[in-house]
Amino acid sequence: MTSRELQNAVGKVTGMIKVLVPKDSNDAKVKYVCPMCLKGKDTVEEWKKPFSVKCGFCGHNMKLPKLLAQFKKEKKVQQAKNG
């Protein structure tokens, strides 16, 4: 299970995604609020890596990166901001 905040096009956190994959299953139970259109939905998607979900309202593709890759990207952005 994972729960993540999602950023819109300008980098502001406006959405979220929660994913639960039961043991011995290829189905992921997904609950999200799209960071672009701000609409939410519960759905079931096939679990595959890299995992992504397309918003059922506006079509925005929400990718779920590995936590380590996401952490490194955020750290790099912070270092660039701090000079």
N, CA, C and O atoms as CSV, one atom per row, in Angstrom:
chain,resi,resn,atom,element,x,y,z
A,1,MET,N,N,0.841,-1.169,0.000
A,1,MET,CA,C,0.000,0.000,0.000
A,1,MET,C,C,0.885,1.230,0.000
A,1,MET,O,O,1.944,1.260,0.628
A,2,THR,N,N,0.428,2.244,-0.719
A,2,THR,CA,C,1.135,3.515,-0.711
A,2,THR,C,C,0.130,4.650,-0.785
A,2,THR,O,O,-0.972,4.494,-1.311
A,3,SER,N,N,0.519,5.768,-0.262
A,3,SER,CA,C,-0.288,6.982,-0.305
A,3,SER,C,C,0.652,8.127,-0.626
A,3,SER,O,O,1.630,8.349,0.088
A,4,ARG,N,N,0.364,8.859,-1.700
A,4,ARG,CA,C,1.259,9.933,-2.135
A,4,ARG,C,C,0.489,11.192,-2.482
A,4,ARG,O,O,-0.673,11.141,-2.887
A,5,GLU,N,N,1.156,12.321,-2.317
A,5,GLU,CA,C,0.617,13.592,-2.779
A,5,GLU,C,C,1.022,13.747,-4.238
A,5,GLU,O,O,2.080,13.271,-4.650
A,6,LEU,N,N,0.178,14.416,-5.015
A,6,LEU,CA,C,0.468,14.642,-6.426
A,6,LEU,C,C,0.490,16.144,-6.706
A,6,LEU,O,O,-0.325,16.903,-6.182
A,7,GLN,N,N,1.436,16.550,-7.540
A,7,GLN,CA,C,1.585,17.962,-7.880
A,7,GLN,C,C,0.938,18.258,-9.230
A,7,GLN,O,O,0.883,17.404,-10.115
A,8,ASN,N,N,0.450,19.491,-9.362
A,8,ASN,CA,C,-0.095,19.924,-10.649
A,8,ASN,C,C,1.049,20.402,-11.545
A,8,ASN,O,O,2.218,20.212,-11.210
A,9,ALA,N,N,0.722,21.015,-12.672
A,9,ALA,CA,C,1.725,21.417,-13.663
A,9,ALA,C,C,2.694,22.481,-13.143
A,9,ALA,O,O,3.809,22.594,-13.653
A,10,VAL,N,N,2.289,23.260,-12.138
A,10,VAL,CA,C,3.163,24.312,-11.607
A,10,VAL,C,C,3.862,23.887,-10.318
A,10,VAL,O,O,4.509,24.706,-9.665
A,11,GLY,N,N,3.735,22.598,-9.946
A,11,GLY,CA,C,4.447,22.070,-8.796
A,11,GLY,C,C,3.736,22.219,-7.464
A,11,GLY,O,O,4.334,21.968,-6.418
A,12,LYS,N,N,2.480,22.619,-7.479
A,12,LYS,CA,C,1.707,22.764,-6.243
A,12,LYS,C,C,0.974,21.454,-5.956
A,12,LYS,O,O,0.384,20.861,-6.859
A,13,VAL,N,N,1.009,21.004,-4.705
A,13,VAL,CA,C,0.317,19.776,-4.317
A,13,VAL,C,C,-1.183,20.048,-4.297
A,13,VAL,O,O,-1.681,20.800,-3.459
A,14,THR,N,N,-1.892,19.426,-5.231
A,14,THR,CA,C,-3.344,19.610,-5.326
A,14,THR,C,C,-4.082,18.278,-5.433
A,14,THR,O,O,-5.312,18.258,-5.485
A,15,GLY,N,N,-3.355,17.179,-5.466
A,15,GLY,CA,C,-3.987,15.875,-5.627
A,15,GLY,C,C,-3.356,14.833,-4.733
A,15,GLY,O,O,-2.397,15.108,-4.012
A,16,MET,N,N,-3.912,13.622,-4.790
A,16,MET,CA,C,-3.383,12.505,-4.004
A,16,MET,C,C,-3.745,11.202,-4.676
A,16,MET,O,O,-4.672,11.129,-5.483
A,17,ILE,N,N,-2.983,10.166,-4.322
A,17,ILE,CA,C,-3.288,8.835,-4.816
A,17,ILE,C,C,-2.963,7.825,-3.722
A,17,ILE,O,O,-1.931,7.913,-3.058
A,18,LYS,N,N,-3.864,6.867,-3.552
A,18,LYS,CA,C,-3.659,5.750,-2.628
A,18,LYS,C,C,-3.822,4.474,-3.433
A,18,LYS,O,O,-4.776,4.332,-4.198
A,19,VAL,N,N,-2.889,3.545,-3.260
A,19,VAL,CA,C,-2.917,2.289,-4.001
A,19,VAL,C,C,-2.758,1.130,-3.020
A,19,VAL,O,O,-1.864,1.140,-2.173
A,20,LEU,N,N,-3.622,0.142,-3.141
A,20,LEU,CA,C,-3.561,-1.064,-2.325
A,20,LEU,C,C,-3.589,-2.267,-3.259
A,20,LEU,O,O,-4.510,-2.424,-4.060
A,21,VAL,N,N,-2.564,-3.119,-3.147
A,21,VAL,CA,C,-2.496,-4.345,-3.942
A,21,VAL,C,C,-2.523,-5.518,-2.967
A,21,VAL,O,O,-1.532,-5.770,-2.281
A,22,PRO,N,N,-3.643,-6.241,-2.896
A,22,PRO,CA,C,-3.714,-7.400,-1.999
A,22,PRO,C,C,-2.707,-8.475,-2.407
A,22,PRO,O,O,-2.356,-8.595,-3.581
A,23,LYS,N,N,-2.245,-9.257,-1.423
A,23,LYS,CA,C,-1.305,-10.340,-1.713
A,23,LYS,C,C,-1.906,-11.294,-2.735
A,23,LYS,O,O,-3.113,-11.537,-2.742
A,24,ASP,N,N,-1.056,-11.826,-3.591
A,24,ASP,CA,C,-1.450,-12.805,-4.607
A,24,ASP,C,C,-2.512,-12.259,-5.558
A,24,ASP,O,O,-3.396,-12.993,-6.000
A,25,SER,N,N,-2.418,-10.967,-5.869
A,25,SER,CA,C,-3.374,-10.345,-6.777
A,25,SER,C,C,-2.645,-9.465,-7.779
A,25,SER,O,O,-1.594,-8.901,-7.473
A,26,ASN,N,N,-3.199,-9.350,-8.966
A,26,ASN,CA,C,-2.670,-8.452,-9.981
A,26,ASN,C,C,-3.543,-7.209,-10.118
A,26,ASN,O,O,-3.345,-6.403,-11.027
A,27,ASP,N,N,-4.510,-7.056,-9.211
A,27,ASP,CA,C,-5.400,-5.904,-9.254
A,27,ASP,C,C,-5.038,-4.920,-8.151
A,27,ASP,O,O,-4.846,-5.307,-6.998
A,28,ALA,N,N,-4.949,-3.662,-8.508
A,28,ALA,CA,C,-4.663,-2.597,-7.551
A,28,ALA,C,C,-5.932,-1.798,-7.316
A,28,ALA,O,O,-6.576,-1.337,-8.258
A,29,LYS,N,N,-6.282,-1.640,-6.047
A,29,LYS,CA,C,-7.409,-0.784,-5.690
A,29,LYS,C,C,-6.855,0.622,-5.544
A,29,LYS,O,O,-5.955,0.865,-4.740
A,30,VAL,N,N,-7.401,1.549,-6.328
A,30,VAL,CA,C,-6.848,2.893,-6.414
A,30,VAL,C,C,-7.906,3.923,-6.030
A,30,VAL,O,O,-9.056,3.848,-6.462
A,31,LYS,N,N,-7.492,4.885,-5.208
A,31,LYS,CA,C,-8.336,6.027,-4.868
A,31,LYS,C,C,-7.486,7.254,-5.169
A,31,LYS,O,O,-6.357,7.358,-4.690
A,32,TYR,N,N,-8.020,8.191,-5.963
A,32,TYR,CA,C,-7.218,9.360,-6.313
A,32,TYR,C,C,-8.047,10.627,-6.396
A,32,TYR,O,O,-9.266,10.600,-6.562
A,33,VAL,N,N,-7.333,11.742,-6.273
A,33,VAL,CA,C,-7.852,13.062,-6.606
A,33,VAL,C,C,-6.856,13.605,-7.622
A,33,VAL,O,O,-5.680,13.789,-7.305
A,34,CYS,N,N,-7.315,13.859,-8.824
A,34,CYS,CA,C,-6.442,14.317,-9.904
A,34,CYS,C,C,-5.894,15.713,-9.577
A,34,CYS,O,O,-6.659,16.600,-9.196
A,35,PRO,N,N,-4.579,15.916,-9.723
A,35,PRO,CA,C,-4.003,17.224,-9.438
A,35,PRO,C,C,-4.353,18.279,-10.489
A,35,PRO,O,O,-4.148,19.471,-10.258
A,36,MET,N,N,-4.871,17.859,-11.622
A,36,MET,CA,C,-5.197,18.814,-12.684
A,36,MET,C,C,-6.654,19.277,-12.624
A,36,MET,O,O,-6.925,20.478,-12.647
A,37,CYS,N,N,-7.591,18.328,-12.548
A,37,CYS,CA,C,-9.013,18.711,-12.572
A,37,CYS,C,C,-9.651,18.688,-11.184
A,37,CYS,O,O,-10.787,19.132,-11.013
A,38,LEU,N,N,-8.916,18.166,-10.184
A,38,LEU,CA,C,-9.347,18.121,-8.784
A,38,LEU,C,C,-10.553,17.226,-8.529
A,38,LEU,O,O,-11.214,17.356,-7.499
A,39,LYS,N,N,-10.845,16.317,-9.460
A,39,LYS,CA,C,-11.940,15.371,-9.278
A,39,LYS,C,C,-11.369,14.043,-8.792
A,39,LYS,O,O,-10.254,13.667,-9.153
A,40,GLY,N,N,-12.141,13.341,-7.974
A,40,GLY,CA,C,-11.675,12.090,-7.394
A,40,GLY,C,C,-12.453,10.889,-7.880
A,40,GLY,O,O,-13.564,11.007,-8.398
A,41,LYS,N,N,-11.838,9.717,-7.698
A,41,LYS,CA,C,-12.467,8.486,-8.152
A,41,LYS,C,C,-11.831,7.299,-7.442
A,41,LYS,O,O,-10.650,7.330,-7.098
A,42,ASP,N,N,-12.619,6.256,-7.227
A,42,ASP,CA,C,-12.132,4.950,-6.771
A,42,ASP,C,C,-12.207,4.011,-7.972
A,42,ASP,O,O,-13.213,3.987,-8.682
A,43,THR,N,N,-11.155,3.247,-8.198
A,43,THR,CA,C,-11.122,2.363,-9.352
A,43,THR,C,C,-10.248,1.148,-9.057
A,43,THR,O,O,-9.543,1.118,-8.048
A,44,VAL,N,N,-10.291,0.166,-9.918
A,44,VAL,CA,C,-9.414,-1.004,-9.851
A,44,VAL,C,C,-8.647,-1.060,-11.168
A,44,VAL,O,O,-9.239,-1.031,-12.247
A,45,GLU,N,N,-7.329,-1.139,-11.067
A,45,GLU,CA,C,-6.459,-1.162,-12.246
A,45,GLU,C,C,-5.538,-2.372,-12.159
A,45,GLU,O,O,-5.293,-2.900,-11.074
A,46,GLU,N,N,-5.032,-2.804,-13.304
A,46,GLU,CA,C,-4.046,-3.887,-13.321
A,46,GLU,C,C,-2.742,-3.374,-12.712
A,46,GLU,O,O,-2.268,-2.292,-13.058
A,47,TRP,N,N,-2.166,-4.168,-11.799
A,47,TRP,CA,C,-0.907,-3.786,-11.168
A,47,TRP,C,C,0.247,-4.164,-12.078
A,47,TRP,O,O,0.448,-5.337,-12.390
A,48,LYS,N,N,0.989,-3.179,-12.494
A,48,LYS,CA,C,2.194,-3.398,-13.294
A,48,LYS,C,C,3.143,-2.250,-13.029
A,48,LYS,O,O,2.724,-1.145,-12.686
A,49,LYS,N,N,4.424,-2.525,-13.191
A,49,LYS,CA,C,5.446,-1.505,-12.966
A,49,LYS,C,C,5.959,-1.017,-14.302
A,49,LYS,O,O,6.151,-1.845,-15.191
A,50,PRO,N,N,6.190,0.239,-14.504
A,50,PRO,CA,C,5.851,1.348,-13.614
A,50,PRO,C,C,4.337,1.574,-13.598
A,50,PRO,O,O,3.671,1.450,-14.626
A,51,PHE,N,N,3.809,1.903,-12.432
A,51,PHE,CA,C,2.367,2.031,-12.255
A,51,PHE,C,C,1.907,3.444,-12.595
A,51,PHE,O,O,2.529,4.433,-12.205
A,52,SER,N,N,0.812,3.511,-13.326
A,52,SER,CA,C,0.207,4.809,-13.628
A,52,SER,C,C,-1.299,4.625,-13.787
A,52,SER,O,O,-1.783,3.537,-14.101
A,53,VAL,N,N,-2.020,5.710,-13.565
A,53,VAL,CA,C,-3.475,5.718,-13.671
A,53,VAL,C,C,-3.877,6.947,-14.470
A,53,VAL,O,O,-3.381,8.046,-14.225
A,54,LYS,N,N,-4.768,6.758,-15.416
A,54,LYS,CA,C,-5.276,7.877,-16.201
A,54,LYS,C,C,-6.550,8.390,-15.539
A,54,LYS,O,O,-7.441,7.608,-15.208
A,55,CYS,N,N,-6.635,9.705,-15.346
A,55,CYS,CA,C,-7.816,10.308,-14.744
A,55,CYS,C,C,-9.032,10.012,-15.615
A,55,CYS,O,O,-9.004,10.218,-16.829
A,56,GLY,N,N,-10.090,9.531,-14.990
A,56,GLY,CA,C,-11.316,9.200,-15.710
A,56,GLY,C,C,-12.110,10.424,-16.144
A,56,GLY,O,O,-13.098,10.293,-16.866
A,57,PHE,N,N,-11.693,11.613,-15.713
A,57,PHE,CA,C,-12.417,12.843,-16.051
A,57,PHE,C,C,-11.680,13.683,-17.101
A,57,PHE,O,O,-12.264,14.074,-18.112
A,58,CYS,N,N,-10.390,13.957,-16.855
A,58,CYS,CA,C,-9.657,14.846,-17.781
A,58,CYS,C,C,-8.592,14.118,-18.601
A,58,CYS,O,O,-8.048,14.692,-19.544
A,59,GLY,N,N,-8.285,12.858,-18.258
A,59,GLY,CA,C,-7.308,12.088,-19.024
A,59,GLY,C,C,-5.861,12.264,-18.588
A,59,GLY,O,O,-4.966,11.685,-19.202
A,60,HIS,N,N,-5.608,13.053,-17.537
A,60,HIS,CA,C,-4.243,13.252,-17.050
A,60,HIS,C,C,-3.666,11.923,-16.568
A,60,HIS,O,O,-4.333,11.184,-15.843
A,61,ASN,N,N,-2.438,11.617,-16.963
A,61,ASN,CA,C,-1.772,10.374,-16.572
A,61,ASN,C,C,-0.982,10.611,-15.289
A,61,ASN,O,O,-0.027,11.386,-15.276
A,62,MET,N,N,-1.386,9.939,-14.211
A,62,MET,CA,C,-0.721,10.082,-12.918
A,62,MET,C,C,0.233,8.916,-12.735
A,62,MET,O,O,-0.198,7.774,-12.571
A,63,LYS,N,N,1.530,9.201,-12.762
A,63,LYS,CA,C,2.549,8.165,-12.613
A,63,LYS,C,C,2.932,8.039,-11.144
A,63,LYS,O,O,2.954,9.026,-10.409
A,64,LEU,N,N,3.228,6.832,-10.731
A,64,LEU,CA,C,3.619,6.556,-9.362
A,64,LEU,C,C,5.065,6.072,-9.371
A,64,LEU,O,O,5.318,4.877,-9.528
A,65,PRO,N,N,6.028,7.001,-9.200
A,65,PRO,CA,C,7.434,6.594,-9.248
A,65,PRO,C,C,7.827,5.835,-7.991
A,65,PRO,O,O,7.137,5.905,-6.974
A,66,LYS,N,N,8.934,5.111,-8.064
A,66,LYS,CA,C,9.472,4.450,-6.887
A,66,LYS,C,C,9.823,5.536,-5.872
A,66,LYS,O,O,10.242,6.631,-6.248
A,67,LEU,N,N,9.653,5.232,-4.591
A,67,LEU,CA,C,9.899,6.224,-3.543
A,67,LEU,C,C,11.318,6.774,-3.575
A,67,LEU,O,O,11.510,7.976,-3.395
A,68,LEU,N,N,12.311,5.929,-3.798
A,68,LEU,CA,C,13.690,6.395,-3.820
A,68,LEU,C,C,13.922,7.364,-4.970
A,68,LEU,O,O,14.577,8.391,-4.789
A,69,ALA,N,N,13.395,7.055,-6.145
A,69,ALA,CA,C,13.545,7.942,-7.298
A,69,ALA,C,C,12.840,9.274,-7.039
A,69,ALA,O,O,13.361,10.329,-7.402
A,70,GLN,N,N,11.676,9.234,-6.423
A,70,GLN,CA,C,10.939,10.453,-6.106
A,70,GLN,C,C,11.716,11.293,-5.086
A,70,GLN,O,O,11.799,12.513,-5.222
A,71,PHE,N,N,12.283,10.643,-4.070
A,71,PHE,CA,C,13.057,11.340,-3.055
A,71,PHE,C,C,14.263,12.030,-3.676
A,71,PHE,O,O,14.532,13.192,-3.370
A,72,LYS,N,N,14.998,11.332,-4.548
A,72,LYS,CA,C,16.175,11.915,-5.200
A,72,LYS,C,C,15.792,13.121,-6.054
A,72,LYS,O,O,16.504,14.125,-6.064
A,73,LYS,N,N,14.677,13.028,-6.767
A,73,LYS,CA,C,14.228,14.135,-7.618
A,73,LYS,C,C,13.882,15.351,-6.761
A,73,LYS,O,O,14.276,16.471,-7.088
A,74,GLU,N,N,13.148,15.139,-5.667
A,74,GLU,CA,C,12.772,16.238,-4.787
A,74,GLU,C,C,13.998,16.872,-4.138
A,74,GLU,O,O,14.050,18.092,-3.984
A,75,LYS,N,N,14.980,16.065,-3.757
A,75,LYS,CA,C,16.212,16.566,-3.150
A,75,LYS,C,C,16.975,17.431,-4.146
A,75,LYS,O,O,17.511,18.477,-3.783
A,76,LYS,N,N,17.022,16.996,-5.391
A,76,LYS,CA,C,17.729,17.747,-6.438
A,76,LYS,C,C,17.053,19.102,-6.671
A,76,LYS,O,O,17.732,20.112,-6.850
A,77,VAL,N,N,15.726,19.121,-6.669
A,77,VAL,CA,C,14.973,20.371,-6.857
A,77,VAL,C,C,15.257,21.324,-5.689
A,77,VAL,O,O,15.459,22.520,-5.901
A,78,GLN,N,N,15.274,20.801,-4.462
A,78,GLN,CA,C,15.550,21.625,-3.281
A,78,GLN,C,C,16.968,22.208,-3.334
A,78,GLN,O,O,17.172,23.370,-2.982
A,79,GLN,N,N,17.933,21.417,-3.767
A,79,GLN,CA,C,19.303,21.885,-3.871
A,79,GLN,C,C,19.420,22.998,-4.911
A,79,GLN,O,O,20.162,23.959,-4.710
A,80,ALA,N,N,18.692,22.873,-6.017
A,80,ALA,CA,C,18.712,23.902,-7.059
A,80,ALA,C,C,18.101,25.207,-6.546
A,80,ALA,O,O,18.576,26.295,-6.873
A,81,LYS,N,N,17.040,25.086,-5.739
A,81,LYS,CA,C,16.387,26.283,-5.186
A,81,LYS,C,C,17.286,26.998,-4.182
A,81,LYS,O,O,17.282,28.226,-4.099
A,82,ASN,N,N,18.058,26.217,-3.418
A,82,ASN,CA,C,18.898,26.783,-2.370
A,82,ASN,C,C,20.242,27.291,-2.895
A,82,ASN,O,O,21.007,27.917,-2.162
A,83,GLY,N,N,20.511,27.022,-4.136
A,83,GLY,CA,C,21.654,27.618,-4.778
A,83,GLY,C,C,22.888,26.853,-4.779
A,83,GLY,O,O,23.898,27.312,-5.313
